[in-house]
């Protein structure tokens, strides 16, 4: 719904029935929107602006997944941190920045925080991932007001559970925590926090049940693959041919590791006994 006070479209949690749209209902709304959009004026129906050819390929919303790299690490988390900065003093911000810069992490998690939390918009997705999954909880517990810290703890816990759940019970627990987080978000902040980027969180548990943990369906793997492919091309001409050539060459030159056969203890004992008898 439109919020005249904040001049944005909001999705109040209290008006959600926590049920997903069906593909047929989505198509009906899209057709109605297309019919009402005349003379270059775009009319939206239930948030839908019209038909898309992709709807002939994908079933919405079952086959459309939310990417937690963009939804959480680059979307909702930075917006929440910006709200924190509006409610804490500069000394607290400096303390949090110092804690982030002094982190000592294993090599596979060693992501430096080069920008202040005030400039959270400059953080990379891997900074957001590290913050929400690993280092955020102890830092906010030490520095943020109790209400903000406890609310973030709910968020971090829900995301961590849904990131790689081990059972259906864990998914159900993550869903309950996430729904409570979304329900209380306008009370902790204000109604302007209820953007679509927050509303989408209530559908994450259902997505995890259908497609697996958030960590297995995110764009992080694709970003890593892009960096791998990018090293195979140089200049600006015939990029596809370059990439294919170097990957083919690497595949042909790939040598399999040859493991030396291990000598069993019994064989060693027999060998020693034979040598002893010969002497």
FIMAR-467081 format. One record per residue (C-alpha): x, y, z. Coordinates in steps of 0.05 Angstrom, whole numbers. Layout:
xx X yy Y zz Z;
...
! end
This chain:
xx 0 yy 0 zz 0;
xx 22 yy 72 zz -11;
xx 47 yy 110 zz 50;
xx 35 yy 184 zz 41;
xx 74 yy 198 zz 105;
xx 138 yy 166 zz 80;
xx 124 yy 173 zz 5;
xx 138 yy 100 zz -8;
xx 102 yy 34 zz -20;
xx 100 yy -8 zz 44;
xx 80 yy -79 zz 59;
xx 51 yy -80 zz 130;
xx 61 yy -147 zz 164;
xx -6 yy -144 zz 200;
xx -41 yy -146 zz 132;
xx -5 yy -207 zz 107;
xx -41 yy -274 zz 106;
xx 27 yy -310 zz 99;
xx 5 yy -347 zz 37;
xx 41 yy -345 zz -30;
xx 8 yy -322 zz -94;
xx -10 yy -375 zz -145;
xx 14 yy -374 zz -216;
xx -57 yy -368 zz -243;
xx -73 yy -309 zz -197;
xx -9 yy -275 zz -218;
xx -28 yy -283 zz -292;
xx -98 yy -256 zz -279;
xx -70 yy -194 zz -246;
xx -19 yy -185 zz -301;
xx -72 yy -189 zz -355;
xx -116 yy -139 zz -318;
xx -57 yy -91 zz -310;
xx -41 yy -97 zz -384;
xx -113 yy -84 zz -403;
xx -117 yy -21 zz -359;
xx -50 yy 6 zz -383;
xx -68 yy 50 zz -443;
xx -38 yy 111 zz -478;
xx 31 yy 98 zz -448;
xx 5 yy 99 zz -377;
xx 26 yy 39 zz -336;
xx -25 yy 14 zz -286;
xx -6 yy -36 zz -232;
xx -54 yy -88 zz -205;
xx -33 yy -119 zz -138;
xx 38 yy -94 zz -151;
xx 41 yy -125 zz -221;
xx 52 yy -81 zz -282;
xx 36 yy -131 zz -338;
xx 52 yy -196 zz -372;
xx 123 yy -221 zz -384;
xx 147 yy -274 zz -433;
xx 185 yy -305 zz -375;
xx 118 yy -326 zz -346;
xx 114 yy -377 zz -403;
xx 179 yy -408 zz -379;
xx 176 yy -403 zz -304;
xx 120 yy -417 zz -255;
xx 113 yy -359 zz -208;
xx 129 yy -360 zz -150;
xx 149 yy -433 zz -141;
xx 207 yy -430 zz -191;
xx 231 yy -359 zz -174;
xx 279 yy -357 zz -115;
xx 302 yy -298 zz -73;
xx 378 yy -291 zz -75;
xx 400 yy -277 zz -3;
xx 464 yy -244 zz -27;
xx 422 yy -186 zz -55;
xx 361 yy -191 zz -10;
xx 399 yy -195 zz 56;
xx 473 yy -178 zz 49;
xx 464 yy -120 zz 0;
xx 391 yy -103 zz 15;
xx 359 yy -107 zz 83;
xx 422 yy -109 zz 126;
xx 452 yy -43 zz 100;
xx 385 yy -8 zz 109;
xx 381 yy -32 zz 181;
xx 453 yy -10 zz 196;
xx 437 yy 59 zz 168;
xx 379 yy 63 zz 217;
xx 426 yy 44 zz 274;
xx 473 yy 101 zz 255;
xx 415 yy 150 zz 263;
xx 402 yy 126 zz 334;
xx 472 yy 120 zz 363;
xx 526 yy 172 zz 376;
xx 592 yy 179 zz 339;
xx 633 yy 147 zz 395;
xx 592 yy 83 zz 389;
xx 601 yy 83 zz 314;
xx 676 yy 91 zz 323;
xx 677 yy 34 zz 373;
xx 640 yy -13 zz 325;
xx 686 yy 8 zz 268;
xx 747 yy -7 zz 312;
xx 719 yy -76 zz 330;
xx 708 yy -93 zz 257;
xx 777 yy -69 zz 236;
xx 811 yy -109 zz 292;
xx 779 yy -176 zz 274;
xx 826 yy -234 zz 267;
xx 793 yy -289 zz 226;
xx 813 yy -354 zz 193;
xx 838 yy -347 zz 121;
xx 773 yy -373 zz 91;
xx 733 yy -319 zz 128;
xx 785 yy -263 zz 126;
xx 744 yy -206 zz 96;
xx 769 yy -137 zz 117;
xx 719 yy -82 zz 134;
xx 752 yy -23 zz 98;
xx 692 yy 24 zz 104;
xx 658 yy 52 zz 166;
xx 589 yy 27 zz 183;
xx 566 yy 98 zz 165;
xx 586 yy 81 zz 94;
xx 553 yy 12 zz 96;
xx 530 yy 24 zz 24;
xx 602 yy 13 zz 3;
xx 607 yy -55 zz 38;
xx 613 yy -114 zz -8;
xx 565 yy -173 zz -4;
xx 618 yy -215 zz 31;
xx 622 yy -162 zz 86;
xx 547 yy -167 zz 96;
xx 550 yy -242 zz 97;
xx 605 yy -244 zz 148;
xx 569 yy -193 zz 192;
xx 500 yy -226 zz 192;
xx 526 yy -298 zz 198;
xx 588 yy -292 zz 242;
xx 613 yy -228 zz 274;
xx 552 yy -184 zz 279;
xx 521 yy -214 zz 341;
xx 579 yy -205 zz 390;
xx 594 yy -135 zz 364;
xx 523 yy -107 zz 368;
xx 512 yy -140 zz 436;
xx 571 yy -100 zz 463;
xx 556 yy -33 zz 431;
xx 483 yy -24 zz 410;
xx 424 yy -6 zz 455;
xx 390 yy -68 zz 482;
xx 328 yy -62 zz 438;
xx 367 yy -55 zz 372;
xx 416 yy -110 zz 392;
xx 363 yy -160 zz 413;
xx 323 yy -147 zz 349;
xx 385 yy -159 zz 306;
xx 399 yy -224 zz 345;
xx 331 yy -250 zz 321;
xx 349 yy -233 zz 249;
xx 418 yy -263 zz 252;
xx 391 yy -327 zz 284;
xx 336 yy -335 zz 232;
xx 383 yy -323 zz 173;
xx 435 yy -370 zz 202;
xx 384 yy -426 zz 211;
xx 356 yy -418 zz 141;
xx 425 yy -412 zz 111;
xx 439 yy -487 zz 118;
xx 384 yy -522 zz 158;
xx 393 yy -594 zz 178;
xx 320 yy -613 zz 188;
xx 249 yy -592 zz 176;
xx 244 yy -573 zz 249;
xx 300 yy -523 zz 240;
xx 266 yy -492 zz 180;
xx 201 yy -485 zz 220;
xx 240 yy -452 zz 277;
xx 274 yy -405 zz 229;
xx 207 yy -386 zz 199;
xx 177 yy -371 zz 268;
xx 236 yy -327 zz 287;
xx 236 yy -291 zz 220;
xx 161 yy -277 zz 223;
xx 169 yy -248 zz 293;
xx 227 yy -205 zz 269;
xx 186 yy -178 zz 211;
xx 125 yy -167 zz 256;
xx 164 yy -126 zz 307;
xx 208 yy -88 zz 257;
xx 160 yy -28 zz 252;
xx 156 yy -24 zz 328;
xx 232 yy -24 zz 335;
xx 243 yy 26 zz 278;
xx 182 yy 56 zz 243;
xx 132 yy 35 zz 189;
xx 178 yy 58 zz 134;
xx 221 yy -4 zz 146;
xx 167 yy -49 zz 118;
xx 192 yy -46 zz 46;
xx 188 yy -105 zz -2;
xx 259 yy -123 zz 18;
xx 232 yy -138 zz 88;
xx 166 yy -168 zz 65;
xx 203 yy -219 zz 22;
xx 235 yy -249 zz 84;
xx 170 yy -282 zz 106;
xx 174 yy -326 zz 43;
xx 245 yy -350 zz 54;
xx 227 yy -410 zz 96;
xx 180 yy -437 zz 43;
xx 234 yy -427 zz -9;
xx 283 yy -466 zz 34;
xx 234 yy -523 zz 41;
xx 227 yy -527 zz -35;
xx 297 yy -510 zz -60;
xx 345 yy -520 zz -2;
xx 384 yy -474 zz 44;
xx 397 yy -401 zz 26;
xx 471 yy -416 zz 22;
xx 459 yy -466 zz -34;
xx 417 yy -421 zz -79;
xx 453 yy -354 zz -73;
xx 492 yy -314 zz -124;
xx 557 yy -320 zz -86;
xx 576 yy -383 zz -125;
xx 560 yy -349 zz -191;
xx 600 yy -287 zz -172;
xx 660 yy -332 zz -158;
xx 650 yy -367 zz -226;
xx 648 yy -299 zz -261;
xx 715 yy -280 zz -231;
xx 743 yy -348 zz -253;
xx 718 yy -338 zz -325;
xx 740 yy -265 zz -327;
xx 813 yy -286 zz -320;
xx 808 yy -326 zz -384;
xx 796 yy -265 zz -428;
xx 840 yy -206 zz -445;
xx 826 yy -144 zz -485;
xx 758 yy -131 zz -516;
xx 756 yy -177 zz -578;
xx 733 yy -249 zz -587;
xx 721 yy -257 zz -512;
xx 679 yy -320 zz -520;
xx 732 yy -354 zz -563;
xx 786 yy -335 zz -513;
xx 747 yy -363 zz -454;
xx 731 yy -428 zz -490;
xx 804 yy -437 zz -514;
xx 836 yy -427 zz -445;
xx 785 yy -471 zz -409;
xx 795 yy -526 zz -461;
xx 870 yy -520 zz -454;
xx 866 yy -522 zz -378;
xx 822 yy -584 zz -381;
xx 871 yy -620 zz -427;
xx 931 yy -601 zz -386;
xx 899 yy -620 zz -320;
xx 940 yy -676 zz -289;
xx 908 yy -723 zz -240;
xx 944 yy -734 zz -176;
xx 975 yy -803 zz -171;
xx 975 yy -832 zz -101;
xx 1031 yy -879 zz -82;
xx 1004 yy -946 zz -56;
xx 1007 yy -951 zz 19;
xx 1046 yy -1009 zz 48;
xx 1006 yy -1049 zz 98;
xx 1036 yy -1063 zz 167;
xx 1032 yy -1138 zz 156;
xx 1072 yy -1133 zz 92;
xx 1125 yy -1091 zz 128;
xx 1131 yy -1144 zz 182;
xx 1138 yy -1200 zz 131;
xx 1192 yy -1160 zz 94;
xx 1231 yy -1149 zz 158;
xx 1227 yy -1223 zz 177;
xx 1251 yy -1245 zz 108;
xx 1311 yy -1198 zz 111;
xx 1326 yy -1223 zz 181;
xx 1325 yy -1296 zz 160;
xx 1371 yy -1283 zz 100;
xx 1422 yy -1250 zz 145;
! end
